[in-house]
C-alpha cells in the first residue's frame, strides 16, 4: 500500500512539472508585441556540388559558418523558454519579489526577428567561404514563420575549393629576401593545401617572427604580400607567390646589431643617472647606487651582448630572467636606433642602443596575521604569525624569509575540558637565484632557484606530552616551461623528540 502511494506521488509530481513548463511555453507568446515575432534560430545545410572527397575538414568549415549566425535565439529547456518568461513577468507594473529575483538570476531579453539580418549573414558566410578557397559559392535562405515565431534555414552550395600547386618567393639580391628564402624550409604551407587566408596570415607572422630573431628590428608582417595565380590551370589550382611590398622602407630591409647596453638596476623616475656610479661588466654599463645590486652577478642574467644581432626571443628571455630573480617587479627593455649619420655601417647593418630599466620590489617587508583557531577536538584559541622578508639581502638577488608562529588553545565542551595546548614555530628560508654551485648561464629559459631552510616547531599538550622538532632541507627548483616545473630536494632532515609532561594546567 505504501509503495502504491509513493508511485502515485511520483506520477503527480511529474504531471505537475509538465504542467508547470507547459504554462511557461504557452504563456510566453502572449507577451510578444503585435509587430514582432520571436526568433527561434537557424539551420545550416551544406551541399557539395562536385568532387566531395576533395574537400578537407568540411566539418570545421560547417562549424565556422555556424559561428557566424547571429544573434543567438533565446535559450530553451525541454522546449520551454522559462528564462524569457521570467523576463516578461518582471516587466509588469508590479512584478513582485519572486519574478524580480528569477529575472535577475535566469532572465533573458527577447530576441525578435527584427534583430536578424539574413542578407548580412549570407554575405559573411560567402566571405568566409572565399577565405577558405570555396570561390563562387552560393548561399540562399528560407523563412519558416508562424503567428509569433520565426526560424531560418540557410542552404550553401560549395564548389570544389582551389588547391595550391607551387609556393615560391620573388627573389632579389637583398639580405632580407635571402633570409626569408632560408626560412621557407620550415613553412607549414604544402602542395595540395586548399586556399586558406588564415593559413597565409599565420605564415606571414611566422616569417616575421623568424626575421625578428635574425636582426630585422624594423620589419613588420604587413610588409609581406601573397599573390595567387590561377591563369595556368583550369582545374581549380593556383600558384602562390610571396613577395615584399614595393613601399617597404629601406631600414626595414637591413638587420640591426647591438651597439651598446646600459642597465639601470635601481631605476626611479626622479633619479639623476649622472650622479650614480657607472661600472662596465662584459661590455655592459651598469648605472646604479653601488650598494643596491652587485653588478657581477646581475650581468650573468643578461643574455644580450654587444655586437649581437637583434633577437626578439633573446630580449624576451632576458626580461623573464631578470624578473624571475625575485628582486624586481618588471624589466623594461628599450631599443634606440643610433644617430642618422651612423645608422648603417659599411656592411649595411643598423645599430641599436639598448637601455634596460629595472624596477625593484620593496626590499624589506613585515606581514602579521592574527588567527582564531577552532579544532574538531574542541580546542579553541587565538594565534599570531609574523613573517619578515628581505629581498636582495646580500645584493645578489637572494631572498631571506623568516616566519614565527604562536597559538594557544584550550579545550571546551568535553570531559577533559580545561586542557590547553601551546604551538610555536620559527622557520627561516634563503632562496638563491641560481643552482649552487652551478652558473645561471646554463639555463637560458628560466632562473633556477636553490632553497635552504632551517626551522623548529614546538607543541605542548598540558599534562600529556611535548613534541619538539627540528628540520632542515636543501632543494632545487626549475621551471622548464609554463607546463613543466621541476622540484628536487636531495637533502631533507627532520629530528623529532616526544616527551611526557608533568606541568600543571595553565589558566588565564
ABEGO torsion letter per residue (X at the ends): XAAAAAAAAAAAAAAAAAAAAAAAAAAAAAABBAABBBBAEBBBBBBBABGAAABBGAAAAAAAAAAABOBBBBBBBGGBBAAAAAAAAAABABAEAAAAAAAAAABBBBBBAAABBAAAAAAAAAAAAAAAGBBGBBBBBBBBBBAABBBBBBBBBBBBBBBBABBBBBBBABAAAAAAAAAAAABABBBGBBBBAAAAAAAAAAAAAAAAAAGBAABBAAABBBBBBAAABAAGBBBBBBBBBAABBAAAABBBBBABBBBBABBBAABBAAABBBBBBGGBBBBBBAAABBAAAAAAABABBBGBBBBAAAAAAAAAAAAAAGABABBBBBBBBBBAAAABBAAGBBBBBBBBBBBBBBABBBBBBBBBBBBAAGBBEBBBBBBBBBBGAAGAGBBBBBBBBBBBBBBBGBAABGBBBBBBBBBBBBBBBBBOABBAAABAABBBBBBBBBBBBBBBBBGABBBBBBBBBBBBBBBABAABBBBBBABBBBBBBBBBBABBBBBX
